[in-house]
Amino acid sequence: MGELSSKTPDKILDVMGRVCPYPLVLTKKELEKMSSGQLLKVLTDAPASAEDSLPKYAAKQGHKFESVKNDAQGSWEIYIQKV
């Protein structure tokens, strides 16, 4: 387990079954409501979101980011800690 995935998230956002751009849009909206230092866990099965748009967005905003892939289910747990 990584640094972020070993922590209990403050909020969990389930965007399973949603395709781009919805996971990114919903993640942005959720993060806007959160305070600095809080941890958001995003559940997604959209490869483009998990491997491209969400990591790029987090890096651009300066948020801490960690991705955990679940190969058996073809899904990801994305952890974003707001700055």
N, C-alpha and C positions, 0 to 999 in steps of 0.2 A: 504494500500500500504506500501511496505517496503522502506528501505532507498535507495536502488539502483533503484527499479522499479518506484520510483517517479521522477527520473531524466530523462532528455532527452539523449538518447544514442548517441554516436558519430558515430556509425556504426550499421547497422542492417544486420544480416546474416540469410537468409531464407534457412533452410535445410529440409523443409517439404517434406515428401515422401522419404527421404533418410534414409537408415538404417545403423547401426554400420558397419564399423568404420567411415563412411563418415562424420557424424556430428562432431565427435571429431577431425578428421583430418582437416576438413575445418575451424573449430573453432581455432585450433592451428595456422594454416596458417594466419588467419585473425588477431589474437592477435599479431603475430610476426611483422606485419606491423604497429601496433598501438603504440602510446607513453604511457609511464607510466601515470596512472591516467585516461586514456580514458576508456569509457564505451561501451561495446559490448552487443547488444541484439541479442540473437539467438532464432529463431522460429523453433521448432521441434515438430514432432508427434511420435518420436521414444522413447518409454518408457525407454529402456535400456540406451540411451544417456542421457535423462533428469534426470533419477533417479540414475544412476551409473557412467558412464564414464566421463561425464562433471563435476559433482560435485567433483569426485576424482581428476581429472586433475587440477581443479581450486585450490583445497586445497593443492595439492602437490606443485604447483607453488607459492602459497601464495596469489593468487588473491582473491578479495572479490567476493562472489557468492550469487546469490539469484534466486530462482525458483518460478514462478507463474504458477500454473496449471489452464487451462481452461477446466473444466470437460465437458462442453457442446460440445466442438469441439474435445476433446481428444488430446489436444495439450498443449505445455508449452511455456512460455516466460522465457528464461534463461538470466539473467543479470550477466555479468562478468566484473569487473573493474580491469584492468591490474595494477600490482604493479610496 
